[in-house]
């Protein structure tokens, strides 16, 4: 059985895949280009995500990528603390913090967040101790180089095996800080230090990462690999993102980080029903 602890809530992921709705409190998000930077706009966006089936909300105020203005740590702290406080006052959904900085995570946890989504692979050595002290859970993400460093030609000895081994090591580091398997979500990091072809290969191999014994996150929504594979601009990838979500769930993903909560909810529920039927046909439960 796959289970996830988020604060005082425990989720049976065999029964329901969780949809994580993305909230960008930035001026330079690749997807919404700062459209929800103002708090009132972001809260309206959060309401839409929850109404459309999001189980938790993932707030990011960090820099948006290579060549993007670096957000000073005090600014990120203030934005995250204000946003989490407002979300917790208005919604019952658990809140996640999309940050690579331990100080920002600490502020988010103090404001009521229960999950630290760190796409850097715990580059900040204080990140895991801060999460453990707060009783929070974490997302352990594979990335080859530090965030913001260009990686145009990533090389692997064996892509799936290398990423799997790295995720196992990240989970072991989290365990050493007192975070058990139900408090560590693993994420192979599609498009993070991977070519678009490598991201497609990882999507096809998601079941290998589910074997690690942790909740498994799929972050495919509107990603570059979908655009390159299918010839789609950023604002044309909704249907492809929903298709990727369904494929991911059929291959064992239990958390979907998405922009379109409604489409992901439908994809997750359909794929879960198919998986349940397959298990029943094979004589499982």
C-alpha positions as CSV (number, residue, x, y, z in Angstrom):
1,X,0.0,0.0,0.0
2,X,1.3,3.5,-0.9
3,X,0.6,6.1,1.7
4,X,1.6,9.8,2.2
5,X,1.7,11.8,5.4
6,X,1.0,15.5,4.9
7,X,0.9,17.2,8.3
8,X,-1.9,15.5,10.3
9,X,-3.5,13.9,7.3
10,X,-2.7,10.5,5.9
11,X,-3.5,9.6,2.3
12,X,-4.1,6.2,0.9
13,X,-2.6,6.7,-2.6
14,X,-3.9,3.3,-3.8
15,X,-7.4,4.7,-3.5
16,X,-6.9,8.2,-4.9
17,X,-4.1,9.8,-6.8
18,X,-3.4,13.3,-5.5
19,X,-3.6,16.3,-7.8
20,X,-1.2,19.1,-6.8
21,X,-2.2,22.4,-8.3
22,X,0.5,24.8,-9.3
23,X,0.4,28.4,-8.0
24,X,3.2,30.8,-9.2
25,X,3.7,33.9,-7.0
26,X,6.4,35.1,-9.5
27,X,6.7,37.8,-12.2
28,X,8.5,35.4,-14.6
29,X,6.9,32.0,-14.6
30,X,7.4,30.3,-17.9
31,X,3.7,29.3,-17.9
32,X,1.6,32.3,-16.7
33,X,4.2,35.1,-17.0
34,X,3.3,36.7,-13.7
35,X,-0.5,36.7,-14.3
36,X,-1.1,35.6,-10.7
37,X,1.6,37.5,-8.9
38,X,-0.9,39.8,-7.1
39,X,-2.3,38.0,-4.1
40,X,-6.0,38.5,-5.0
41,X,-5.3,37.0,-8.4
42,X,-3.5,34.1,-7.0
43,X,-6.3,33.4,-4.5
44,X,-8.8,33.3,-7.3
45,X,-6.5,30.9,-9.2
46,X,-6.3,28.7,-6.1
47,X,-10.1,28.7,-5.8
48,X,-10.4,27.5,-9.4
49,X,-7.8,24.7,-8.8
50,X,-9.6,23.5,-5.7
51,X,-13.0,23.6,-7.4
52,X,-11.5,21.6,-10.3
53,X,-10.3,18.8,-8.0
54,X,-6.9,19.8,-6.7
55,X,-6.0,18.0,-3.4
56,X,-3.1,20.2,-2.5
57,X,-1.7,23.5,-3.6
58,X,2.0,24.1,-4.5
59,X,3.2,27.7,-4.1
60,X,6.3,28.9,-5.8
61,X,8.0,32.3,-5.5
62,X,11.5,31.1,-6.5
63,X,13.5,32.2,-9.6
64,X,12.0,30.7,-12.8
65,X,15.1,29.2,-14.5
66,X,18.3,29.9,-16.5
67,X,18.7,33.6,-17.3
68,X,15.9,34.7,-15.0
69,X,16.3,37.4,-12.4
70,X,17.4,35.9,-9.1
71,X,14.8,36.5,-6.4
72,X,16.5,37.7,-3.2
73,X,15.9,35.3,-0.3
74,X,14.2,37.9,1.9
75,X,11.7,38.7,-0.9
76,X,11.0,35.0,-1.5
77,X,10.5,34.4,2.3
78,X,8.0,37.3,2.5
79,X,6.1,36.2,-0.6
80,X,5.8,32.6,0.6
81,X,4.8,33.4,4.1
82,X,2.2,35.9,3.0
83,X,0.8,33.4,0.4
84,X,0.7,30.4,2.6
85,X,-1.0,32.3,5.4
86,X,-3.7,33.6,3.0
87,X,-4.2,30.1,1.5
88,X,-4.5,28.4,4.9
89,X,-7.1,31.0,6.0
90,X,-9.2,30.4,3.0
91,X,-8.8,26.7,1.9
92,X,-8.7,23.4,3.7
93,X,-6.3,21.9,1.2
94,X,-2.7,21.2,2.3
95,X,-0.1,23.6,1.0
96,X,3.3,22.8,-0.5
97,X,6.2,25.1,-0.9
98,X,8.1,25.0,-4.2
99,X,11.5,26.3,-3.0
100,X,15.2,25.2,-3.0
101,X,16.0,27.4,0.1
102,X,15.8,26.1,3.6
103,X,15.1,29.6,5.0
104,X,12.1,29.9,2.7
105,X,10.9,26.4,3.6
106,X,11.1,27.3,7.3
107,X,9.0,30.3,6.8
108,X,6.5,28.4,4.7
109,X,6.2,25.6,7.3
110,X,5.8,28.2,10.1
111,X,2.9,29.7,8.1
112,X,1.2,26.3,7.8
113,X,2.7,24.5,4.8
114,X,3.2,20.7,5.2
115,X,5.3,19.8,2.2
116,X,8.6,21.1,0.8
117,X,8.9,20.7,-2.9
118,X,12.7,21.0,-3.6
119,X,13.6,20.7,-7.3
120,X,17.3,21.1,-6.4
121,X,17.8,17.6,-4.9
122,X,18.4,19.1,-1.4
123,X,21.2,21.3,-2.6
124,X,20.8,23.4,0.6
125,X,22.2,21.2,3.4
126,X,19.8,22.7,5.9
127,X,16.7,21.8,3.9
128,X,16.0,18.3,5.3
129,X,16.7,19.1,8.9
130,X,14.3,22.1,8.6
131,X,11.6,19.9,7.2
132,X,12.1,17.2,9.8
133,X,12.0,19.7,12.7
134,X,8.7,21.1,11.3
135,X,7.2,17.7,10.9
136,X,6.8,18.3,7.2
137,X,7.2,16.0,4.2
138,X,9.4,16.6,1.2
139,X,9.7,16.0,-2.6
140,X,13.1,14.6,-3.6
141,X,13.7,15.6,-7.2
142,X,16.5,14.4,-9.5
143,X,18.4,17.1,-11.2
144,X,21.9,16.8,-12.7
145,X,23.3,20.3,-12.0
146,X,22.3,23.0,-9.5
147,X,19.1,25.0,-10.5
148,X,19.8,27.9,-12.8
149,X,22.8,26.2,-14.4
150,X,22.4,25.4,-18.1
151,X,22.7,21.7,-18.9
152,X,22.2,21.5,-22.7
153,X,23.8,18.2,-23.3
154,X,23.2,15.9,-20.3
155,X,25.0,12.6,-20.4
156,X,24.1,9.4,-18.5
157,X,25.7,6.0,-18.3
158,X,22.2,4.6,-18.2
159,X,19.4,7.1,-17.8
160,X,16.8,5.2,-15.9
161,X,19.3,3.4,-13.7
162,X,21.2,6.6,-12.9
163,X,18.1,8.6,-12.0
164,X,16.8,5.7,-9.9
165,X,20.0,5.4,-8.0
166,X,20.1,9.2,-7.4
167,X,16.5,9.2,-6.1
168,X,17.3,6.3,-3.8
169,X,20.3,8.3,-2.4
170,X,18.1,11.4,-1.8
171,X,15.5,9.3,0.0
172,X,18.3,7.8,2.1
173,X,19.5,11.3,3.1
174,X,15.9,12.2,4.1
175,X,15.6,9.0,6.1
176,X,18.9,9.9,7.9
177,X,17.1,13.1,9.0
178,X,14.1,11.1,10.3
179,X,11.8,11.3,7.3
180,X,10.2,8.0,6.6
181,X,9.1,6.6,3.2
182,X,5.6,8.0,3.7
183,X,7.0,11.5,4.1
184,X,9.3,11.5,1.0
185,X,7.8,11.8,-2.5
186,X,10.3,11.0,-5.3
187,X,10.3,12.9,-8.6
188,X,12.5,11.8,-11.6
189,X,12.6,15.5,-12.7
190,X,11.4,15.5,-16.3
191,X,13.2,18.3,-18.3
192,X,15.6,18.9,-15.4
193,X,19.0,18.0,-16.7
194,X,17.4,15.9,-19.4
195,X,16.8,16.3,-23.1
196,X,13.3,16.0,-24.4
197,X,13.9,12.5,-25.6
198,X,15.3,11.5,-22.1
199,X,12.2,12.9,-20.5
200,X,10.0,10.8,-22.8
201,X,12.1,7.8,-21.8
202,X,11.6,8.5,-18.1
203,X,7.9,8.9,-18.5
204,X,7.8,5.4,-20.1
205,X,9.8,4.0,-17.2
206,X,7.9,5.5,-14.3
207,X,7.1,2.1,-12.9
208,X,10.8,1.6,-12.2
209,X,10.8,4.6,-9.8
210,X,7.6,3.4,-8.1
211,X,9.6,0.3,-7.1
212,X,11.6,2.5,-4.7
213,X,8.7,2.4,-2.2
214,X,7.8,6.0,-2.0
215,X,4.9,8.1,-3.4
216,X,5.9,9.0,-7.0
217,X,5.3,12.5,-8.4
218,X,4.9,13.3,-12.1
219,X,5.8,16.8,-13.1
220,X,4.9,16.7,-16.9
221,X,2.4,19.6,-17.1
222,X,3.2,21.9,-20.1
223,X,6.8,20.7,-20.0
224,X,9.3,21.3,-22.8
225,X,9.5,17.7,-23.8
226,X,5.8,17.7,-24.7
227,X,6.4,20.7,-26.9
228,X,9.4,19.2,-28.7
229,X,7.8,15.8,-29.2
230,X,4.5,17.1,-30.5
231,X,5.5,20.5,-32.0
232,X,3.4,22.5,-29.5
233,X,3.9,26.0,-28.0
234,X,3.5,26.4,-24.3
235,X,-0.1,27.5,-24.5
236,X,-1.0,24.5,-26.7
237,X,0.0,21.7,-24.4
238,X,-3.1,21.2,-22.3
239,X,-4.3,18.0,-24.0
240,X,-0.8,16.5,-24.1
241,X,-0.4,17.3,-20.4
242,X,-3.6,15.4,-19.5
243,X,-2.5,12.5,-21.7
244,X,0.9,12.4,-19.9
245,X,-0.9,12.4,-16.5
246,X,-3.0,9.3,-17.5
247,X,0.2,7.5,-18.8
248,X,2.0,8.4,-15.6
249,X,-0.8,7.0,-13.3
250,X,-1.0,3.8,-15.4
251,X,2.8,3.5,-14.7
252,X,2.5,4.0,-10.9
253,X,2.5,7.8,-10.3
254,X,0.5,8.8,-7.3
255,X,0.9,12.6,-7.2
256,X,0.4,14.8,-10.3
257,X,1.8,18.3,-10.3
258,X,-0.3,20.2,-12.8
259,X,-1.7,23.5,-14.1
260,X,-5.0,22.0,-15.2
261,X,-6.5,20.4,-12.1
262,X,-9.8,19.4,-13.8
263,X,-8.1,17.6,-16.7
264,X,-5.6,15.9,-14.4
265,X,-8.4,14.8,-12.0
266,X,-10.3,13.1,-14.8
267,X,-7.1,11.5,-16.1
268,X,-6.1,10.3,-12.7
269,X,-9.5,8.8,-11.8
270,X,-9.9,7.1,-15.2
271,X,-6.4,5.6,-15.0
272,X,-6.9,4.5,-11.4
273,X,-10.1,2.7,-12.4
274,X,-8.3,0.9,-15.2
275,X,-5.5,-0.1,-12.8
276,X,-8.0,-1.4,-10.3
277,X,-9.8,-3.4,-13.0
278,X,-6.4,-4.9,-14.2
279,X,-5.6,-5.9,-10.6
280,X,-8.9,-7.5,-10.2
281,X,-8.5,-9.4,-13.5
282,X,-5.2,-10.7,-12.3
283,X,-6.7,-11.9,-9.1
284,X,-5.3,-9.0,-7.0
285,X,-7.2,-6.7,-4.7
